Amino acid sequence: MIDSKKSNLKKTDWEIDFYSRPIIDENGKKRWELLITSTNNFNDIKTFKWEKICPASSVNSIWLKDALEEAIEEAYSQGWDKPSVIRCWRSSMKTMIKRAADQIGIELISSRRTYSLMEWLINRERTFYPQQKGYTGVNLAPPSSPITNQAIPLPEEVRGDSWSFASLSLDTLREADEWEIEFSNLIPIKDSINQNVSIPGIRLFSPKRSLALAAWLGGLEPAKLLIEGTQIILEAGQADRWLVTDVEEEAKKAIENNFLNTKLDADGLQFISVQKSPEENSLDGFWMLKDIGEI
């Protein structure tokens, strides 16, 4: 057994995808593949990546459990600790992955906060799979069905008493790990991002419930903000769509343009913050989000 208490091991969550790929093998079967990547930390972009092809006849939780244990051993040899959490964004595989993860004591979280994994998948779809023998040119492994759920109002526990649209300079955002925040989740900022782009976001305010609101919001696994019509939508979890607020028609275009510019020039970065009031400097919650492309 691996001694996960060794303090010199790097600790991080994992992001996982176990599904078929746009490749037909020599037996005329779809290639199944397990991809695992560690979740990048804010100031450390070193990533553990692991992949393994699964025979189509062995797609089950038994094979997956053994593969996960193999990945843990390999991670350990590279200086990574066994993860306590795995995030999975593909709803159709949730049951199988959970069954395998439960057997080795890893918590599964259904979440679209799998930015490292999605970037890897997008890259493989564009550059790796087309070079493989048996490539079909048809994506056999699309993301979960496009999100069509109607957005519903945020739960009472997560509604601020007021809100405002905001933006942060990239230099300010790069200092986020130095801020005092009760609940947060930060993601790396690439050096290649346009330094002059302002990062858009939403600030939620609640003088009496700010801390509790932040705790609840983190549990929703916030992934990205969208502008639809005159509504600001938060996509979270595996398929949740929450209505954050309505915006004035006059303000809609400016906000929409800001989000679009950031998607094009700043790696899709966004944020949500929670604080007691606009005048309060301290934050009870802060999440960096990313509007990443689709595969």
C-alpha positions in Angstrom: 0.0 0.0 0.0 1.1 3.6 -0.7 1.8 5.7 2.4 -0.2 8.7 1.5 1.0 10.5 4.7 4.4 11.3 3.3 4.7 15.0 3.4 6.9 15.3 0.4 4.3 14.1 -2.0 2.5 16.7 -4.1 -1.3 16.8 -3.4 -4.0 17.6 -5.9 -7.4 16.5 -7.1 -7.7 14.4 -10.3 -9.9 15.0 -13.4 -11.0 11.9 -15.3 -12.6 10.9 -18.6 -13.4 7.3 -19.5 -15.1 7.0 -22.8 -14.8 6.0 -26.5 -12.7 7.9 -29.0 -13.0 8.7 -32.7 -10.9 5.6 -33.6 -11.9 2.1 -34.8 -9.4 -0.6 -33.7 -8.3 -3.6 -35.8 -11.3 -5.6 -34.5 -13.7 -3.0 -35.8 -14.5 -1.8 -32.3 -14.5 1.7 -30.9 -11.3 2.5 -28.9 -12.0 3.2 -25.3 -9.6 5.2 -23.3 -9.0 6.4 -19.8 -7.5 9.8 -19.4 -6.5 11.2 -16.0 -4.9 14.6 -15.3 -4.2 16.3 -12.1 -5.9 19.7 -11.3 -3.4 22.4 -11.8 -2.7 24.6 -8.8 -2.7 28.4 -9.1 1.0 28.9 -9.0 2.2 25.4 -10.1 1.3 24.3 -13.6 3.1 20.9 -13.2 0.6 18.3 -14.2 0.3 14.5 -13.7 -1.1 13.0 -16.9 -1.9 9.3 -17.4 -3.7 7.4 -20.2 -4.6 3.8 -20.8 -6.5 2.1 -23.7 -9.3 -0.2 -22.6 -10.5 -3.1 -24.7 -14.2 -2.5 -25.7 -15.0 -5.9 -24.1 -13.6 -4.7 -20.7 -15.5 -1.5 -20.2 -16.6 -1.9 -16.6 -15.9 -0.8 -13.1 -13.6 -3.7 -12.4 -11.2 -2.8 -15.2 -11.5 0.9 -14.2 -10.7 0.2 -10.5 -7.6 -1.7 -11.5 -6.6 1.1 -13.9 -7.0 3.7 -11.2 -4.8 1.7 -8.9 -2.2 1.5 -11.6 -2.4 5.3 -12.1 -2.0 5.9 -8.4 1.1 3.8 -8.4 2.5 5.7 -11.4 1.6 9.0 -9.8 3.4 8.0 -6.6 6.5 7.1 -8.6 6.5 10.7 -9.9 6.0 12.3 -6.5 2.2 12.7 -6.5 0.0 11.6 -3.6 -3.2 9.6 -4.1 -6.0 12.0 -4.7 -8.9 12.3 -2.3 -11.2 13.7 -5.0 -11.8 12.9 -8.6 -14.0 15.2 -10.8 -16.0 13.7 -13.6 -17.9 15.9 -16.1 -19.4 13.1 -18.3 -22.8 12.2 -16.8 -23.2 8.9 -18.7 -20.1 7.5 -17.0 -20.8 8.8 -13.5 -22.1 5.5 -12.1 -19.3 3.3 -13.4 -16.6 5.8 -12.3 -18.2 6.2 -8.8 -18.3 2.4 -8.3 -14.6 2.1 -9.1 -13.6 5.1 -7.1 -15.6 4.0 -4.0 -13.7 0.8 -4.0 -10.3 2.5 -3.5 -11.5 5.3 -1.2 -11.7 8.2 -3.5 -14.6 10.7 -3.6 -16.2 11.4 -6.9 -17.6 14.9 -7.6 -19.8 15.5 -10.6 -18.4 18.8 -11.9 -17.5 20.8 -15.0 -14.5 22.3 -13.1 -12.3 20.0 -15.2 -10.4 22.7 -17.0 -7.1 20.8 -17.3 -8.8 17.7 -18.6 -10.9 19.6 -21.2 -7.9 21.4 -22.6 -6.1 18.1 -22.9 -9.1 16.5 -24.7 -9.5 19.5 -27.0 -5.8 19.2 -28.0 -6.1 15.5 -28.6 -9.2 15.9 -30.7 -7.3 18.5 -32.9 -3.8 17.1 -33.1 -3.5 13.5 -31.7 -6.5 11.4 -32.8 -6.4 12.5 -36.5 -2.9 11.0 -36.7 -4.0 7.6 -35.4 -4.7 4.6 -37.5 -8.4 3.9 -37.6 -9.4 7.6 -37.1 -13.0 8.0 -38.3 -13.1 11.8 -38.5 -16.2 11.6 -36.4 -16.1 12.4 -32.8 -17.4 9.3 -31.1 -16.9 10.8 -27.7 -18.7 14.1 -27.5 -19.3 15.8 -24.2 -22.4 15.1 -22.3 -25.5 16.2 -24.3 -25.5 20.0 -24.7 -26.8 21.7 -21.7 -30.4 22.5 -22.4 -31.8 22.6 -18.9 -33.8 25.7 -18.2 -32.0 28.0 -15.8 -33.6 28.2 -12.4 -33.1 30.8 -9.7 -30.2 30.3 -7.4 -31.1 28.4 -4.2 -32.1 30.8 -1.4 -28.9 29.9 0.5 -26.8 31.2 -2.4 -28.7 34.4 -3.2 -27.0 37.6 -2.3 -29.0 40.6 -1.1 -27.5 42.5 -4.0 -24.9 42.1 -6.8 -22.8 44.0 -9.2 -20.9 43.3 -12.4 -17.2 43.8 -12.0 -13.8 43.4 -13.7 -10.3 42.8 -12.4 -7.0 43.6 -14.1 -4.8 40.6 -14.8 -2.1 41.8 -12.5 -4.6 42.0 -9.7 -5.9 38.5 -10.4 -2.4 37.1 -10.3 -2.2 38.1 -6.6 -5.4 36.2 -5.7 -3.5 33.5 -3.7 -2.3 36.3 -1.3 -5.8 37.4 -0.4 -7.5 36.4 2.8 -10.5 34.3 1.6 -12.6 31.9 3.6 -13.8 29.8 0.6 -12.0 29.9 -2.8 -10.9 27.9 -5.8 -8.2 29.4 -8.0 -6.9 28.2 -11.3 -3.6 28.9 -13.2 -3.3 32.0 -15.3 -1.3 31.4 -18.5 1.6 33.7 -19.3 0.4 34.0 -22.9 -2.8 35.9 -22.0 -3.1 39.5 -23.2 -2.0 41.6 -20.3 -4.4 44.4 -21.1 -7.6 42.4 -20.9 -9.9 43.0 -17.9 -11.3 39.8 -16.4 -15.1 40.0 -15.9 -17.0 38.7 -13.0 -19.9 39.0 -10.6 -19.8 40.2 -7.0 -22.5 39.0 -4.6 -23.2 40.9 -1.4 -24.8 39.9 1.8 -24.1 41.8 5.1 -25.4 39.0 7.3 -25.1 35.8 5.3 -21.9 36.4 3.3 -19.9 33.5 4.9 -22.7 31.0 4.7 -23.4 32.0 1.1 -19.8 31.5 0.1 -19.8 28.0 1.7 -23.0 27.0 -0.3 -21.7 28.5 -3.5 -18.5 26.4 -3.4 -20.6 23.3 -3.0 -22.3 24.0 -6.3 -19.0 23.6 -8.2 -19.4 26.8 -10.2 -17.9 26.4 -13.7 -18.7 29.4 -15.9 -20.9 32.4 -16.4 -22.9 33.0 -19.6 -25.1 35.9 -20.9 -28.3 34.6 -22.4 -30.8 37.3 -23.5 -30.9 39.6 -20.5 -30.0 36.9 -18.0 -26.7 36.0 -16.4 -26.5 32.2 -16.1 -24.1 30.3 -13.9 -23.3 26.8 -15.1 -22.3 24.5 -12.3 -22.0 20.9 -11.2 -22.5 18.4 -14.0 -25.5 19.9 -15.7 -26.9 22.6 -13.4 -27.9 26.0 -14.8 -28.6 28.8 -12.3 -30.2 32.2 -13.0 -28.0 34.7 -11.2 -29.8 37.8 -12.2 -31.5 39.8 -14.9 -29.7 42.7 -16.4 -30.9 45.9 -18.0 -31.0 45.8 -21.8 -28.7 48.8 -22.0 -26.0 47.1 -19.9 -26.4 43.7 -21.6 -24.2 44.5 -24.6 -21.3 45.9 -22.6 -21.3 42.9 -20.2 -21.7 40.5 -23.1 -18.8 42.0 -25.0 -16.6 41.9 -22.0 -17.2 38.2 -21.6 -16.6 37.6 -25.3 -13.4 39.5 -25.3 -12.1 37.6 -22.4 -13.0 34.3 -24.0 -11.0 35.2 -27.0 -8.0 37.0 -25.4 -7.8 35.8 -21.8 -8.3 32.0 -21.9 -12.0 32.5 -21.0 -11.2 33.5 -17.4 -14.0 34.8 -15.2 -14.7 35.1 -11.5 -17.4 35.2 -8.8 -16.8 36.9 -5.4 -18.8 37.0 -2.2 -18.5 39.7 0.3 -20.5 41.6 2.9 -20.8 44.9 1.0 -19.2 46.8 -1.9 -17.2 48.8 0.6 -15.8 45.7 2.4 -12.3 44.8 1.2 -12.2 41.3 2.6 -13.7 38.4 0.7 -15.7 35.5 2.1 -15.6 33.6 -1.2 -13.8 33.8 -4.5 -13.9 31.4 -7.5 -12.0 31.7 -10.7 -14.0 30.3 -13.6 -13.3 29.5 -17.2 -15.4 29.5 -20.3 -13.5 26.9 -22.2 -14.1 25.6 -25.7 -16.0 22.4 -26.5 -14.8 19.2 -28.1 
